[in-house]
């Protein structure tokens, strides 16, 4: 018997035929998706069987399989990987790696019986094709997860590891046979309910009965590296192919989710109570050059004595300086880029890293005015303001007292897992005006994340939003505890501009981008805009047109990055 194998070599997206040795001919593990070792160009590489009983080309004698390693993704996931490679302009091997067990598995785990019974308001939620469920940010999603697992084997996605671990334990206490992906890969292959983060969208599920994506709006579901695949979209497509319901749950549903499934909204009263009390501090009447970050409302909250998290998505000390005497901006004398204050007190160019002493190039003064403080400088100023130690939390780590009453940092402070009485966004306009078409959605998602650590308004939760754009739809949606306020505005804007999900977008970059684009040509229905930085922006009315065009072009050798529907595209 001969089999067809896709090798685990990213640069070779091609299948090869191999013969099955007599010693493996009766092995029960030999099936589509099984993981094998094969000889290729004088070395052994891994791969996946994609077809059985194939007929090799005339005159070709296939080499034997070197080894049958163990179980791998089933035939359905093999087919899904081909779709994902087309959808995000990637290689099948990339997705099959994600779908494979972390360690070789010889056989599925021993089967167990689930004793879970769904009760409550969500028992009928998974009828039909599923829904997009708008659930308040401080409402526990456990009853929805129980309803999914009660149908049989469920695939439940959670955006972060801590919440996935917690949900797995809580479902187990409810009587579900549930495992955490990827450690529970073998049990999932036997029919256990799966809970996991982004990669769990590719977990084995031979008896799949329901799919649930919790916080489908979360950026953690989108791959930061190419191919920029999104776990929510993979889960929706997987449920469609399996003919099972898929529920997308979020306090602030994305336009993609609103378009994918019918929306089920909670009653306004309970939803409103699940959001914290949002205080909007209108700073339009203040002098932008003199007001700083500390409004009277913020000072009042800080001095009340409760636990406060301050969010400012700027790392460092001083990101933009001006001379305190002549008022000139501090820019690099070599390239003209803005300079920031370095950790050792000197000036550092933000573009090229040039350094010089902290002296004004125009008048020679050493007095500098900080126009854009980073979290390190803000931490020092807050300590002087509240007269108590303040901690700092960024993606680089946590510094300060473990039980500090006040913590300042980037949005990483919202992921500390600690409760706070209040969360203050020191400069919310930075989020609203970010050069990304999803900026407002992402800004509202930050407020929803803050609600998780403050609790709803009945629990005393408060969020302070400092802004000069109080009428922005995202600010009003947070203030009114009504995500639809933003969704309507964003829907109309993106429809007019042809932006996702009402259009398709891709960015091509890398050293061989010019060569790839020359081979792509000018396909019908695809608009191409080169960027001075060497990137190419591609837009089309729908993904079928864009993805077909990208799949038709041959990839030249060399480094090439294709981001289809990138999360933070301009």
Residue pairs with C-beta under 8 A, 6 or more apart in sequence:
1 19
1 20
1 25
1 52
1 53
2 17
2 18
2 19
2 20
2 53
2 54
2 55
2 56
2 62
3 17
3 18
3 20
3 30
3 49
3 51
3 52
3 53
3 54
3 65
4 15
4 16
4 17
4 18
4 49
4 50
4 51
4 54
5 15
5 16
5 17
5 18
5 36
5 38
5 47
5 48
5 49
5 50
5 65
6 13
6 14
6 15
6 47
6 48
6 50
6 92
6 93
6 96
7 14
7 16
7 38
7 40
7 45
7 46
7 47
7 93
8 45
8 46
8 47
8 48
8 93
8 96
8 97
9 40
9 45
9 93
10 91
10 93
10 94
12 40
13 85
13 91
13 92
13 93
15 50
15 51
16 38
16 40
16 62
17 54
17 56
17 57
17 60
17 62
18 36
18 38
18 62
18 63
18 64
18 65
19 61
19 62
19 63
19 64
19 65
20 30
20 64
20 65
21 64
21 65
24 30
24 65
24 68
27 68
29 68
29 70
29 71
29 106
29 107
30 49
30 52
30 68
31 49
31 52
31 74
31 75
32 49
32 50
32 51
32 52
32 74
32 75
32 78
33 48
33 49
33 71
33 72
33 73
33 74
33 75
33 77
33 78
34 48
34 49
34 68
34 69
34 70
34 71
34 72
35 46
35 47
35 48
35 68
35 69
35 70
35 71
35 72
35 100
35 104
36 46
36 47
36 48
36 49
36 65
36 66
36 67
36 68
36 69
37 44
37 45
37 46
37 47
37 65
37 66
37 67
37 69
38 44
38 45
38 47
38 63
38 65
38 66
39 63
39 66
44 66
46 69
48 72
48 73
48 78
48 96
48 100
49 72
50 78
56 62
69 104
70 101
70 104
70 105
70 106
71 101
71 105
71 106
71 107
71 108
71 186
71 189
72 96
72 99
72 100
72 101
73 81
73 96
73 99
73 100
73 202
73 204
74 204
74 206
76 238
76 241
76 242
77 96
77 99
77 202
77 204
78 96
79 241
80 95
80 202
80 234
80 237
80 238
80 241
81 92
81 95
81 96
81 99
82 92
83 237
84 90
84 92
84 95
84 227
84 229
84 234
85 91
85 92
85 94
85 95
85 227
86 547
86 551
87 229
87 233
87 543
87 547
87 564
88 226
88 227
88 228
88 229
88 562
88 564
88 565
89 226
89 227
89 506
89 547
89 550
89 551
89 562
89 564
90 226
90 227
90 229
90 562
91 227
94 227
95 202
95 229
98 199
98 202
99 202
99 203
99 204
101 182
101 185
101 186
102 182
102 183
102 185
105 185
105 186
105 189
107 186
108 186
108 187
108 189
108 190
109 184
109 186
109 187
109 189
109 190
109 192
110 190
111 190
111 191
112 177
112 187
112 192
113 177
114 149
114 175
114 176
114 177
114 193
115 175
115 176
116 146
116 149
116 150
116 171
116 174
116 175
116 176
117 150
117 175
118 146
118 147
118 149
118 150
118 151
119 146
120 143
120 146
120 147
121 143
122 143
122 144
122 146
122 147
123 147
123 150
125 131
125 133
125 144
125 147
125 247
125 264
126 147
126 148
126 151
126 210
126 245
126 247
127 245
128 245
129 239
129 240
129 245
129 246
129 261
130 211
130 239
130 245
130 246
130 247
130 248
130 261
131 247
131 248
131 261
131 262
131 263
131 264
132 216
132 247
132 248
132 249
132 250
132 253
132 257
132 258
132 260
132 261
132 262
132 263
132 264
133 144
133 247
133 248
133 249
133 250
133 263
133 264
134 250
134 251
134 253
134 263
134 264
134 265
134 266
134 271
134 483
135 141
135 144
135 249
135 250
135 251
135 266
135 274
136 251
136 266
136 270
136 271
136 273
136 274
136 275
136 451
136 456
137 251
137 252
137 274
137 275
137 448
137 449
137 451
137 452
138 274
138 275
138 276
138 451
138 452
138 455
138 456
138 459
138 461
139 251
139 270
139 274
141 167
141 214
141 249
142 167
142 170
142 171
142 174
144 212
144 214
144 247
144 249
145 154
145 156
145 167
145 171
145 195
145 212
145 214
146 171
146 174
146 176
148 154
148 156
148 193
148 210
148 211
148 212
148 247
149 156
149 171
149 174
149 176
149 178
149 193
149 210
150 176
151 209
151 210
151 245
152 191
152 207
152 208
152 209
152 210
153 191
153 192
153 193
153 194
153 205
153 206
153 207
153 208
153 209
154 193
154 194
154 208
154 209
154 210
154 211
154 212
155 193
155 194
155 200
155 201
155 203
155 205
155 208
155 210
155 211
155 212
155 235
155 238
156 167
156 193
156 194
156 195
156 196
156 200
156 211
156 212
156 214
157 196
157 197
157 198
157 200
157 201
157 211
157 212
157 213
157 214
157 221
157 231
157 232
157 235
158 164
158 167
158 195
158 196
158 197
158 214
158 215
159 197
159 198
159 214
159 215
159 218
159 220
159 221
160 197
160 218
160 220
160 415
161 197
162 417
163 214
164 180
164 195
164 196
164 197
164 200
165 180
167 195
167 214
168 178
168 179
168 180
168 195
171 178
171 193
171 195
172 178
176 193
177 187
177 191
177 192
177 193
178 192
178 193
178 194
178 195
179 187
179 188
179 192
179 193
179 194
179 195
180 195
180 196
181 188
181 194
181 195
181 196
181 197
181 199
181 200
181 203
182 196
182 199
182 200
182 203
184 192
184 194
185 203
185 204
188 194
188 203
188 204
188 205
189 204
189 206
191 206
191 207
194 200
194 203
194 205
196 203
197 220
197 231
198 220
198 221
198 222
198 223
198 231
199 231
200 231
201 231
201 234
201 235
201 238
202 234
205 242
208 238
208 239
208 242
208 244
209 244
210 244
210 245
210 246
210 247
211 235
211 236
211 238
211 239
211 244
211 245
211 246
211 247
212 246
212 247
212 249
213 221
213 231
213 232
213 235
213 236
213 246
213 247
213 248
213 249
214 249
214 250
215 249
215 250
215 251
216 232
216 248
216 249
216 250
216 253
216 254
216 257
217 250
217 252
217 253
217 254
217 257
217 441
217 445
218 445
219 442
219 445
219 567
221 230
221 231
221 232
222 228
222 229
222 230
222 231
222 567
223 229
223 230
224 567
226 561
226 562
226 563
227 562
227 564
228 563
228 564
228 565
228 566
228 567
230 565
230 567
232 248
232 256
232 257
233 256
235 246
236 246
236 248
236 260
236 261
239 245
239 246
240 246
246 261
247 261
248 257
248 260
248 261
250 257
251 274
251 275
251 448
251 451
251 483
252 441
252 444
252 445
252 448
252 477
252 483
252 486
253 263
253 483
253 487
254 441
255 441
255 487
255 490
255 491
255 494
255 500
255 501
256 500
256 501
258 487
258 491
259 501
265 271
265 484
268 482
271 481
271 482
272 457
272 481
272 482
273 456
273 457
273 458
274 451
274 456
274 481
275 451
275 456
275 457
275 478
275 481
276 423
276 450
276 451
276 454
276 455
276 456
276 457
276 461
276 462
276 463
277 457
277 461
277 462
277 463
278 447
278 462
278 463
278 465
278 478
278 479
278 481
279 297
279 462
279 463
279 464
279 465
280 465
280 467
280 470
280 475
280 478
280 479
281 295
281 297
281 298
281 464
281 465
281 466
281 467
282 467
282 468
282 470
283 291
283 295
283 466
283 467
283 468
284 468
284 470
286 295
288 468
289 371
293 312
293 373
293 378
293 426
293 427
293 466
294 381
294 385
295 466
297 464
297 466
298 424
298 426
298 464
298 466
299 385
301 308
301 422
301 424
301 462
301 464
302 308
302 382
302 385
302 386
302 406
302 424
303 386
305 405
306 405
306 420
306 421
306 422
307 405
307 406
307 418
307 419
307 420
307 421
307 422
308 405
308 406
308 407
308 420
308 421
308 422
308 423
308 424
309 406
309 407
309 408
309 409
309 413
309 414
309 416
309 420
309 422
309 423
309 424
309 450
309 453
310 378
310 382
310 406
310 407
310 408
310 409
310 413
310 423
310 424
310 426
311 408
311 409
311 410
311 411
311 413
311 414
311 423
311 424
311 425
311 426
311 446
311 450
312 373
312 374
312 375
312 378
312 408
312 409
312 410
312 425
312 426
312 427
312 430
313 410
313 411
313 430
313 431
314 372
314 373
314 374
314 375
314 410
314 427
314 430
315 374
315 375
315 376
315 394
315 395
315 396
315 410
316 340
316 341
316 374
316 375
316 376
316 377
317 340
317 341
317 343
317 373
317 374
317 376
317 377
318 340
318 341
318 368
318 370
318 372
318 373
318 374
318 377
319 338
319 340
319 350
319 372
319 373
319 374
320 329
320 330
320 338
320 340
320 370
320 371
320 372
321 329
321 330
321 338
321 339
321 340
321 341
321 347
321 368
321 369
321 370
321 371
322 328
322 329
322 330
322 368
322 369
322 371
323 329
323 330
323 360
323 362
323 363
323 365
323 367
323 368
323 369
324 365
324 367
324 368
324 369
325 360
325 363
325 365
325 367
326 360
326 362
326 363
326 365
328 360
328 361
328 362
328 363
329 338
330 338
330 339
330 347
330 360
330 361
330 368
331 337
331 338
331 339
331 361
332 338
332 339
332 349
332 351
332 352
332 354
333 354
333 356
333 361
334 349
334 352
334 354
335 349
335 351
335 352
335 354
337 349
337 350
337 351
337 352
338 349
338 350
339 347
339 348
339 349
339 350
339 356
340 347
340 348
340 350
340 374
341 347
341 348
341 358
341 368
341 370
342 348
342 355
345 358
346 355
346 356
346 357
346 358
347 355
347 356
347 357
347 358
348 354
348 355
349 355
358 366
358 368
359 365
359 366
360 366
360 368
370 377
373 381
375 392
375 394
375 408
375 409
375 410
376 392
378 408
378 426
379 390
379 391
379 392
379 400
379 408
382 390
382 406
382 408
383 389
383 390
386 405
386 406
388 404
388 405
388 406
389 400
389 401
389 404
390 400
390 404
390 406
390 407
390 408
391 398
391 399
391 400
391 401
391 402
391 404
391 406
391 407
391 408
391 409
392 398
392 399
392 400
392 407
392 408
392 409
393 399
393 407
393 408
393 409
393 410
393 412
393 413
393 416
394 409
394 410
394 412
395 410
395 412
398 416
400 407
407 413
407 416
407 418
407 420
411 446
411 449
414 423
414 446
414 449
414 450
414 452
414 453
415 449
416 453
418 453
419 453
419 454
419 455
420 453
420 454
421 454
421 460
421 461
421 462
422 454
422 461
422 462
422 463
422 464
423 450
423 453
423 454
423 462
423 463
423 464
424 463
424 464
424 466
425 431
425 446
425 447
425 450
425 463
425 464
425 465
425 466
425 467
426 466
427 466
428 443
428 465
428 466
428 467
428 469
428 475
429 467
429 468
429 469
431 439
431 442
431 443
431 446
432 439
432 440
432 443
432 467
432 469
432 472
432 474
432 475
433 439
433 469
434 442
434 443
435 570
436 442
436 568
436 569
436 570
437 494
437 497
437 499
437 569
437 570
438 567
438 568
440 472
440 473
440 474
440 486
440 489
440 490
441 474
441 486
441 490
443 474
444 474
444 477
444 478
444 483
444 486
447 463
447 465
447 478
450 463
451 461
451 463
454 460
454 461
454 462
454 463
455 461
463 478
465 475
465 478
465 479
467 475
469 475
470 476
473 485
473 486
473 488
473 489
473 490
474 486
476 485
476 486
477 483
477 484
477 485
477 486
493 499
494 500
494 501
494 502
494 503
495 502
497 503
498 539
498 541
499 505
500 565
503 539
503 540
503 541
503 542
504 539
504 540
504 541
504 542
504 543
504 545
504 546
504 547
504 564
504 565
505 537
505 538
505 539
505 546
505 564
505 565
505 566
505 569
506 537
506 538
506 539
506 546
506 550
506 562
506 563
506 564
506 565
506 566
507 535
507 536
507 537
507 538
507 561
507 562
507 563
507 566
507 569
508 516
508 517
508 535
508 536
508 538
508 560
508 561
508 562
508 563
509 534
509 535
509 536
509 560
509 561
509 563
510 516
510 558
510 559
510 560
510 561
511 558
511 559
511 560
512 556
512 557
512 558
512 559
512 560
513 534
513 535
513 536
513 560
513 561
514 534
515 556
515 558
516 553
516 555
516 556
516 560
517 528
517 530
517 536
519 553
519 554
519 556
520 528
520 549
520 550
520 552
520 553
521 553
522 528
523 545
523 548
523 549
523 552
524 545
525 540
525 541
525 545
525 549
526 538
526 539
526 540
526 545
526 546
526 549
527 538
527 539
527 540
528 536
528 537
528 538
529 536
529 537
529 538
529 539
530 536
530 537
531 537
538 546
538 549
538 550
539 546
540 546
540 549
543 564
543 565
546 564
547 564
550 562
550 564
563 569
